[in-house]
């Protein structure tokens, strides 16, 4: 029987706090620059030469295409040449794309700039850098901090974007975005510590493993889920700013709708996420979020008053937050031992491809059939995915463990597999590590460390 671990959780060291704070800020600066344009593109972009709903929708989502194509290769490149060079190079590409968009007077120039913004694909390198700069027992805290920074940057972007646009249109937004990218370079050079180069398959993608996980049927309901979720997110912003404007709300005032809606939606999300994790109701919470979104989208196709849109946006972001927070947690629970980084790389690429599809198809549907058809079609898409996830198995609440060892033999692997709570064992001699998939409630770390003859648990093994 497992002896309960009553020792207090490890606190972040000063170097770890510095690393996590700076990396979260870096990620937030970049995502802020990507998202600020979403609530204003369809209104402000009408002033661009050659603008049509289809092309403006493409301008909103094209960053996702280049981001998806380059994210995993950029992460692999950071394994070879180092994290900081890839991050600095990506931020400079992002800044260049922002300046091109800021100075463009045609929709094609903005599309080119947005595509170049996405080409500065640094997400994988940042996540790998988190692994390099934090101890394993603190890594979940670090990842959670960065996840919170992404959510915060999205909320701030939706509020800040309309305000900046009121000062000088989209050129102001893109100029600020370029400044934020340069600030990110300074943070990378002068604030983020220089990391050791440590291989870790739970935080970075490995191309050979990516190929395996591309055909893993367990992961595809979640990959499709994040694809659809972000397609919807970009697609609704093809239509909603115009709808708010038609209800008599000036574009400069849209921030006053988004601010309270996002705040309340976040508050409503929190108890459901606690239920999902603590009471192991992940599948039920994800389905709840999906159905809230589907119902809301159908209702949007019928909305006729400003207060309708305020209520429906609140419900939409509530459902969006539930899914956005739950899907990566679900994926981490079912990803095979030693394959989490690769599975997450595919998942993130599908997320960005969804943004591209949402912008491109959203603008086309809006132009061809109108906003009511767009919202109803998006609602139907979410219903279809809800049926797929309803037929999927609920995730077991497993966590990953990495054991560093100088020697791996078959007897060790058999003994580890026989431990209570262990469901998978994956040895990687080239990395000098054994990855386990375990039930945190039943697994005894000390028994595992004894099997691999490790005396220092902090150095040689910990749970995530």
N, C-alpha and C positions, 0 to 999 in steps of 0.2 A: 504494500500500500504506500502511496506517495506521501511523504512528509511535507506538510504545508510549508511553503517558503515565507517566513515572516520578516525577512530582511527588507529594509526600505529600498525602493527603486533607486537606481543610480542617478545622481544629479548630473546635469550637464556641467562640464568643466567650463572655465572662462573661455578657452579656445573654441570649444564646441558651441557655446552661446554666440560667440563672435561669428563663427562659420555659418550657423543656422540663420542668424539674424541677417547677415549680409546676403546669403543665398536666397532667402525668402524675399528680401527687398529687390534683388536682381530679377527674380522671376516675376514679381509683381510689377516692376517697371516695364518689363517687356509686354506682359499681358495687358497692362493698362493701355499701352500704345496700340495694340491690336484691336481692343474692344471699343475704344472711345468713339470710333467712327460709326459703329453699328446703328445707334439710335438717330443718326443725322444723315446718313448717306442718301436715302431715298428722297429727302427733302432738299438738302443743300446741293446734292449731285445733279439736280435738274438744271443747274446753271452751267454745267460743263458742256462743251461742244460734243455733239454726237450722242448725248445721253438718251438712253431708253431704259425702261424697267428691266429688261433682260441684261443689259450691260452694267447697270448699276448693281443689280443682284450679283453678277459675276465679280464686280469690283469688291463687294462685301466679302465674298467667300473664297476668292482665288488664293488668298494666303494659305488656306488649308491644303490646297493641292501641293504646292511646293514644300510646305512644312511636312506633309505626310510622306512625300517622296524622299526627303533628305534627312528626316529625323534619325532613323536607324543607322544609315551610313555615317552621319555626323557623330553619333555615339561611338561607333566602332573606330572612327578616326581618332576620337579623343583617347581611346585605349592605346593608340600607337604613338601619337605625338604629344599627348597631355591634354588635360581638361581646359586649362586656361587659354591656350592658343585657339582652341575651337570656339570657346565662349566669346573671346575678344573678336575673333574674325566674324562670328555670327552676328554680334551686336553692331559691328561696323557695316555689314551688309544690310542689316535691319535699318540702320540710320540712313544709309544711302537710298534705300527704297522709300523711306519716309520723306526724304528731301525731294525725290523725283515726284512723288505724289503731291507734295506741298506746292511745287512749282508748275504742276500740270494744269493746262487750261482745257484739256479734252478728257473724256472718260477713258480713252485708251491709255493716256499717260497715268491716270490713277490706277488702272488695272495693272499696268507694268510695275508701278511702285508697290502696290499691295502684293503682287507676286514675289517681288524681291524681298519685301518684308518677311514673308513666309520662308524664303530661302535662308534666312538667318536662323536656322533650326538648332537651337541650343538646349532644348528641354532635356534630352537624354544626357548630355554632358553635365548639366546642372545636377540631375538626379544621381549620376555616378559620382560627382564631386561630393555630394552629401555623404555617400558611402565612404569615400576616402577620408573625410574629415571628422567622422563621428564614430564612437564605439558602437558595437552592434546592439548593446542593451539600451542605447539611447536613440537608435535609428528611427524607431517608430514615432518618437516624439518629434524628431527632426522632419520626417516626411509629413506628419500632421501639421506642423507649422507652415510648411511650404504649401500644403493643400489649402490651409486657411488663407494664406496670402493670395492664392489664385482666386478664391471665392470673393475675397475683399476687393481685389483689383477689378473683378468683373462688375461688382456693385458700384464701386466708385466711378468706373468708366461710363456706366449708363447715366449717372448723375452729372459727371463732369463734361461729357461729350456735348450735350446740348448747350451748356453754358459757354464753353469755349467757342462753339460754332456761332453763338450770338455775338462774339467779339470780333469775328472776322472770317467766318466760314470754315470750310474744311482745311484750308491752308494753315490756319492757326493750329488745328488739331494735329496735323501731320508735322508741323514744325516743332510743337511741344513733344511729339513722339520721338523725333530725331534727337532732341535735347535729352530726353529720358534715356535713350540708347547710349549716348555719350556718357551720361552719368553712370550707366551700368558698366561701361568700360573702366571708369575710374574706380568704381567699387571693386571690380574684379582685380585690378592691378594693385590697389593700395589697401584694400580692406580684407578681402578673402585670403585666408592663410594659404601658403603653398602646400599642396597635399603630397603624401607619399602615393606611389602608384600601386594600387592594390586591386587584384582581380576579384570580382564578386558577382556571381551570376544571378543573384537575387535583385540586383539593382541596375545592371546594364545588359543590353541585348548582345547575344552572340549569334552571328549569322547562321552557323550550322544549327543552332537550337531554334532560331526563328523559323527555319524551314520545317522543322518537326512540329512546332506549335501552330503553324498555318493550317495543318490538317488535323488538329485536335478538335473533335466535335464538341467537347464540353465547353470550350471557350467561345465558340461562335455565337451562341445566343447573347453573350455579353458584348462581344465585338459589334454585333448588329445593333444592340441596344444603345451603345454610346454613339454609333454612327447616326442612328435615327434621332437621338436626343439632340445632338449638335446640328444636324440638318434642320430640325424644327427650330432650334434657337436662332439660327441665322435667317431662316425662311420667314419667321413671324415678324422679324424686324424689317423685312421687305415691305410689309403691309401696315404694321401697327403705327409707326410714326405718321403715316398718311391718314390713318383712321382718327388719330387724336387731333390732327390738324383739321379734319373735316368736322369734328365736334366743337370747333371754335377755340381750341387750345393752341396758342402760338408755339412754334417749335422751341423758342427760348424758355418756355414754361414747362416743357416735358419733364425736366428734372424733378419738378415738384410732384409728379405722378410716380416716377420710378423710385424716389428716395423712400417714402413711407411703405410702398409696396414691397420693396426688397427687404426692408428692416423687419416688417411683420412676417414675411414669408420665411425669413431665417429663424425667427423665434418659433414659429409653428413647426419647423423642421426638427428642432433639437430633440424633443421628447420621442419622436419616432425613430431617430437614429439610435438613441439610447435603447429603445425597445429592440431594434434590429440586432444590436450587438450583445446586450446583456441577456435578453430573453430569447435570443437566437431565432428571430423572426425576420431574417433578411429577405427571404423570398416574398413574404407577405407585405413588407414595407415597400419593396421595389414595385410590386403589383399595384399597391395603393397609389404610389406616385404616378405610375403609367396611366392608370384609370382616371386619376384627377386631371392629368394633362389631356387625355383623349376627350373627356367630357367638356373641359374648358375650351378646347379647340372647336368642337362642334357648336358650343354656345357662342364663340366669337363670330362664327359665320352668320349669326342672327342678331348680334349686338347693334343697337341703334342709338344709345345714349352714352355720354361721357362716363357716368357712374357705372354703366355696364363694363366698360373697358377697365376701369380701376379695379373692380371686384374680380374680373376675369384674369387680369394680369397678376393679381395677388395669388389666385388659385394656381395659375400656370407656374409661377416661380416657386410656389410651395412644392408642387409636384416635381419640378425640375431639380430643386435642391435635394429632394429625397433620393432621386435617381442618381444625380451627380455624385453624391456622397456615398451611396451604397454600392454602386456597380464596381468601382475599383476594389472595394473591400471584399466583395464577393469573388472577384477574379483572383485576388491574392490568396484566398482560401482554397481555391480549386486548382491553381497553377501547379504543375508537377514540381517536385523537389529539384532545385537547381535551375529551374526554368522561369522563375517569376519575372526576371528582368526582360527576357525575350518575349514572354506573353504580354507584359505591360507595354513593350515597344509596339507590338502589333495593335494592341488596344488603343494606344495613343494615336497611331497612324490612322486607324479607323475613325477616331474622333475628329481629326483634322479633315479627312476625306468627307466626313459628314458635313462639316462647315462649308466645304467647297460645293457639295451637291445641293445643300440647302439654299445657298445664295444663287447658284446658277439656275436651278429648277424653279426656285421661288419666284424670281423675277420673270421667268418665262410664263409660269402659270398665272401670275398676277396680270400680265399683259394680255394673255390669251383668254382668260376666263373670269378674272376678277378676284377680289379678296375673299368673298364667301366661298368660292370653289377651292381656293387655296387652303383656307382654314379647315374646311370639311375634308379635303383630301389628306391633310396632315393628321387630322383626328383618326381617319380610317387607318392610316399607316401605323399609328400608335396602338390601335386596337389589334391589328394583325400581330405586332410584336408582343403584345400582352398575352396573346394565345400561345405564342412560341415559348415565352418564359414560364407560363402557367404549366406547360407540359414538361418543363425541365425539372430536374431534381433540385431540391433545396440544398444549399452548400453545407457541408460539414464544417464545423468551426475549428479549423486547423490553422496552425501557424508554422512558419519556417524556422529551422534551426541550422546554423552552419557551424561545423566542428572543424577547426584547423588541426591538422595532424601531419607529422613527417612520414608516417607509415600507414599504408592501407592494405589490409589483407582480408581474405574471404571470411576468416573466422570472426574478425571484428564486425564485418557487415552482417553476418548471421546473428551475432549477439545483439547488435543494435536493432535489427529488425524484430527480435524477440522481445524487446522492451515494451512494457505497457504504454499504450498511447501512440506508438510509432506506426504510421501507415505507409511511408515510403522511405527508402534509403537510396541515395544517388551519390556514388563516389566519383570524385574528379581528381585523379592523380596529378594531372598537369597543374592544377591549382593548389594542390596540397590540402584538400578539404573534402569533407563528407557533408552533403546536404540531406536534411531529414524533413519530413512532413509529419507533424505531431499534433496530438490533442494537448493543448496547454494545461487542461485540467488534470490529465493523467500522467503526463510525461515527467520523468525525474532527470533533470539535467546532470546531477552528480553521478548517477549510474552511467550515463552516456560518457561523461568525461573519464570515469574510471576505466571503461572499456578501451578507450583510445589512449590510456595512460597519460592523461593530461593532468597537471597539478594546478594550473591557473585557469579557472573558469572564465575570468574576464578576458583573458588573452585568446583562449582557444575555443570558446563556444558560448553562444548566447541565443536567446530567442528573439524573434521579430513578430 
